């Protein structure tokens, strides 16, 4: 169903809210994205890194009310909330879990359903459109997240069901994989730097904003070209979905050469994103779980990495 129109609840993520007069200033020193680019019409992907540049979380962030909302994998939220609170003690910023206050839906080819709710379809990735408390966010071509306050969720779901079939979360994640958008899950926390999941290629890293935690390592990787591992899209001819963090092996190298980022069922087997070493990809002899495991086949991504373009952001 990932290639056809549908909607589904996005039950795998929670919402971390940062509010208060210092919310923007506080987050600007913590996140890879530039909050100066955000507005009522613009959201962004982003990440929060440790000092050594490894990502503790990745998310979509947008302004809301007197602060910002960050949608991230539910398994990361508690740890991120506790850790960020340590740094916010001297700021006029409050951090809370607002997962129960919002219900989010993924819409594939759902422009007509948005129009029925009074929302224009947002344009390029990151664009947002708002109407009577609802927020529509373009995430990739033909794919939109719809954020609804919890008190409106039942009515919104009923309206969506009137014009779209309901799909599964797997359908939505398959579209994310095909768009080449990786994310940090609980199993891969502190495993990747942002460029390893191509976050800079989808607008999630600013190289012009100044200092933030982990910025020195992230910038060095971008400007000095020392990145040896990055994200690729692959196919797997088995029905069992590999978990994030599952190792990928190359018999040619006699060792692990990377890890799964996210995976989902496809029409025949699975598709996945994985962070791999460049030389193992050139050999094209990749196996899941062990050197004797199922063979992985390389697939294309919908974007090309362009360092000169990426560092302009």
NORNOR-V962555 format. One line per field, one symbol per residue. ss: DSSP state (@ for helix, = for strand, . for the rest). burial: # if it has 9 or more other ideal C-beta (glycine too) atoms within 8 Angstrom, else .. A space follows every 10 residues. Layout:
ss->???
burial->???
This chain:
ss->.....====. ..=======. ..@@@@@@.. =...@@@.=. .=.======. ...======= ====..==== ===@@@@@@@ @@@@@@@... ...====.@@ @=======.. @@@@@@.... ......==== =..======= ..=======@ @@@@@@@@@@ @@@..=..@@ @@@@@@@@.. .....@@@.. ..=@@@@.@@ @@........ ....@@@@@@ @@@@....== ======.... ......==== ....====== =====....= =======@@@ @@@..===.. ....=====. ......@@@@ ...
burial->##...##### ..######## .###.###.# #####.##.. .######### ..######## ##....#### ####.##.## #.###.##.. #.#.#.###. .#######.# ..#####.#. ##..###### ...####### ..######## .##..##.## #.##..#.#. ########## #####..##. ########## #######.#. .####.#### ##....#.## ######.... .#.####### #.#...#### ####.#..## ########.# #.#..####. ...#.#.#.. #........# #.#
